[in-house]
Amino acid sequence: MAEENNRDIQVTWEDDMWSDRTTCRKGNVVQLHQPPPTHPSDEFVGWFTKTSGGDKITHPFYAERNITVFARWKFNDDHVVTEKFNDATCNVKIRSNYSDDNVWT
């Protein structure tokens, strides 16, 4: 039983543009990552157990099993995407998909 409590587990940190993996001992406190912003005006809201909904991960976070957690961002403005096709350039303004609390899910 003691052997099982000391086993290594994986915490995978996922974001649309970035991911990382932490190895730690079961039951130990895991330091929460601060992911790099994907857009200068984005505000990092936190880590969640699901891409939409789920529980927010808070510190201290005790790793009990292999888990993947997902970054959630608040977008403070519209995003402009530039697409090039042959000789034409098109700027597309994308309105962020806000939930009721203005958080990207």
HELIX and SHEET records of a PDB file:
HELIX    1   1 ALA A    2  ASN A    5  1                                   4    
SHEET    1   A 5 SER A  19  ARG A  25  0                                        
SHEET    2   A 5 ASP A   8  GLU A  14 -1                                        
SHEET    3   A 5 ILE A  67  LYS A  74  1                                        
SHEET    4   A 5 GLU A  43  PHE A  48 -1                                        
SHEET    5   A 5 LYS A  56  ILE A  57 -1                                        
SHEET    1   B 2 VAL A  29  VAL A  30  0                                        
SHEET    2   B 2 PHE A  61  TYR A  62 -1                                        
SHEET    1   C 2 HIS A  79  PHE A  85  0                                        
SHEET    2   C 2 ALA A  88  ILE A  94 -1                                        
END                                                                             
